[in-house]
């Protein structure tokens, strides 16, 4: 396994947009948060604000009537893993990350890349041989120049998030992960 500082660099390269040929940082905050997890749920590295997805939380799913309302214990890592495998409802409460409900909008079985949406943003997850790469974004949040000022006409998006996750997932796969 790579050293801890290598995993930190990989996560930073998901959060920020790089020219992969020159390794020049083009701009910051292409996504809000990112993480890499082993398939057993062990966090290899995550950005500071990435939610803890390894806790079991109770989620109430409202039914059409009070009698139909159910409470379920949900492990959010299982949600992420299921989404990366193309499962639209990997738990009885659907897909949950950081307490938010997500819906799958696309899954590519050839690459293992899934794009998810939620109110105000979304996520991308990709399962490769030994790990899962995950990133979260906020819709219409402006990306930043390298000096921290807003980058004109450049915003976080589902496509940008998916590209960051797929690029890192492909790289890690090429490295034997």
DOGU-467613 format. One line per 2 residues: number of its first residue (from 1); their letters; for each residue x, y, z of C-alpha. Coordinates in Angstrom, 1 decimal. Layout:
BEGIN
NUM) a) X,Y,Z; ...
END
This chain:
BEGIN
1) xx) 0.0,0.0,0.0; 1.2,3.6,-0.7
3) xx) 2.4,5.7,2.2; -0.1,8.0,4.0
5) xx) 1.3,11.2,2.4; 0.8,9.6,-1.1
7) xx) -2.9,9.0,-0.3; -3.2,12.6,0.9
9) xx) -1.8,13.8,-2.4; -4.1,11.6,-4.3
11) xx) -7.1,13.0,-2.4; -5.8,16.5,-3.0
13) xx) -5.6,15.7,-6.7; -9.3,14.8,-6.7
15) xx) -10.3,18.0,-4.9; -8.2,20.3,-7.1
17) xx) -8.1,20.3,-10.9; -4.7,19.3,-12.3
19) xx) -3.0,19.2,-15.7; -2.0,15.5,-15.5
21) xx) 0.8,15.9,-18.1; 2.6,18.7,-16.1
23) xx) 1.1,18.1,-12.7; 0.3,21.8,-12.6
25) xx) -2.7,22.8,-10.4; -5.1,24.6,-12.7
27) xx) -7.5,25.6,-10.0; -8.8,24.6,-6.6
29) xx) -12.0,23.1,-5.3; -13.2,21.2,-8.4
31) xx) -15.1,19.2,-5.8; -15.8,20.0,-2.1
33) xx) -14.5,16.7,-0.5; -13.0,13.5,-1.6
35) xx) -11.9,10.1,-0.1; -10.4,6.8,-0.9
37) xx) -11.7,3.7,1.0; -10.6,0.1,0.9
39) xx) -13.4,-2.3,-0.1; -13.7,-3.4,3.5
41) xx) -14.6,0.2,4.5; -11.3,1.2,5.9
43) xx) -10.5,4.9,5.1; -7.2,5.1,3.3
45) xx) -7.4,8.9,3.2; -10.1,11.6,3.1
47) xx) -10.3,15.4,2.9; -11.0,17.2,6.2
49) xx) -14.7,17.8,5.7; -15.5,14.4,4.2
51) xx) -18.3,12.8,6.3; -17.8,9.7,8.4
53) xx) -19.5,7.1,6.4; -18.6,4.1,8.5
55) xx) -21.1,4.8,11.3; -24.5,3.1,11.5
57) xx) -27.2,5.7,11.6; -30.9,5.5,12.0
59) xx) -32.9,6.7,9.0; -36.7,7.1,9.0
61) xx) -38.3,6.4,5.7; -41.8,8.0,5.5
63) xx) -44.5,5.9,4.0; -47.9,6.9,2.5
65) xx) -49.4,6.5,5.9; -48.0,6.5,9.5
67) xx) -48.3,2.7,9.5; -46.0,2.5,6.4
69) xx) -43.3,4.7,7.9; -40.2,2.6,8.8
71) xx) -36.9,3.2,10.6; -33.7,1.5,9.3
73) xx) -30.1,1.3,10.5; -27.9,2.4,7.6
75) xx) -24.2,2.0,7.1; -23.3,4.7,4.6
77) xx) -20.2,2.9,3.4; -22.6,0.1,2.2
79) xx) -24.5,2.8,0.3; -21.4,4.0,-1.4
81) xx) -20.2,0.5,-2.2; -23.7,-0.5,-3.5
83) xx) -23.8,2.7,-5.7; -20.4,1.9,-7.2
85) xx) -21.8,-1.5,-8.2; -24.9,0.1,-9.9
87) xx) -27.4,-0.6,-7.1; -30.0,2.2,-7.1
89) xx) -31.2,1.2,-3.7; -28.4,-0.6,-1.8
91) xx) -30.3,-0.2,1.5; -34.0,0.1,2.4
93) xx) -33.3,3.9,2.8; -31.7,4.2,-0.6
95) xx) -28.2,5.8,-1.0; -27.1,8.0,1.9
97) xx) -23.9,10.0,2.3; -23.3,12.3,5.2
99) xx) -26.9,12.1,6.2; -28.2,13.2,2.8
101) xx) -30.3,11.1,0.4; -28.8,10.7,-3.1
103) xx) -30.3,9.3,-6.3; -28.2,7.6,-9.0
105) xx) -28.3,9.4,-12.3; -25.8,7.2,-14.1
107) xx) -23.7,4.1,-13.7; -21.2,2.8,-16.1
109) xx) -20.7,-1.0,-15.5; -17.5,-1.0,-17.6
111) xx) -15.7,1.5,-15.4; -17.6,1.2,-12.1
113) xx) -18.3,4.9,-12.1; -21.6,6.1,-10.7
115) xx) -22.9,9.6,-10.6; -25.3,10.6,-7.9
117) xx) -27.4,13.7,-7.3; -28.9,15.2,-4.1
119) xx) -30.5,18.5,-3.2; -27.9,21.1,-3.8
121) xx) -25.2,18.9,-5.2; -24.1,15.4,-5.8
123) xx) -21.3,12.8,-5.8; -19.3,10.4,-8.0
125) xx) -18.1,7.0,-6.8; -15.9,4.5,-8.6
127) xx) -15.0,1.0,-7.5; -11.8,-0.5,-8.7
129) xx) -10.0,-3.7,-7.8; -9.0,-2.8,-4.2
131) xx) -10.7,0.5,-3.3; -13.5,3.0,-3.9
133) xx) -12.8,6.6,-4.9; -15.5,9.1,-3.8
135) xx) -16.0,12.8,-4.3; -18.8,15.3,-3.3
137) xx) -19.7,18.6,-5.0; -22.0,21.5,-4.5
139) xx) -24.0,22.6,-7.5; -23.1,26.0,-8.8
141) xx) -20.3,26.5,-6.2; -17.5,28.5,-7.8
143) xx) -14.1,26.9,-8.1; -11.1,28.8,-6.9
145) xx) -8.0,30.2,-8.4; -4.8,28.9,-6.9
147) xx) -4.6,32.1,-4.8; -8.0,31.4,-3.3
149) xx) -10.0,33.9,-5.3; -13.1,32.8,-7.2
151) xx) -12.3,31.5,-10.7; -14.6,33.3,-13.2
153) xx) -17.2,31.1,-15.0; -15.9,27.9,-13.4
155) xx) -18.3,26.0,-11.1; -18.5,22.6,-9.5
157) xx) -20.6,20.2,-11.4; -21.6,16.6,-11.8
159) xx) -19.5,16.2,-14.9; -16.4,17.7,-13.3
161) xx) -16.8,15.6,-10.2; -17.2,12.4,-12.3
163) xx) -14.1,13.3,-14.3; -12.0,13.9,-11.2
165) xx) -13.1,10.5,-9.7; -12.6,8.6,-12.9
167) xx) -9.2,10.1,-13.6; -7.9,9.1,-10.1
169) xx) -9.7,5.7,-10.3; -8.0,4.9,-13.6
171) xx) -4.7,6.0,-12.3; -4.9,3.9,-9.2
173) xx) -6.1,0.9,-11.3; -3.0,1.3,-13.5
175) xx) -0.9,1.3,-10.4; -2.3,-2.1,-9.3
177) x) -4.9,-0.9,-6.9
END
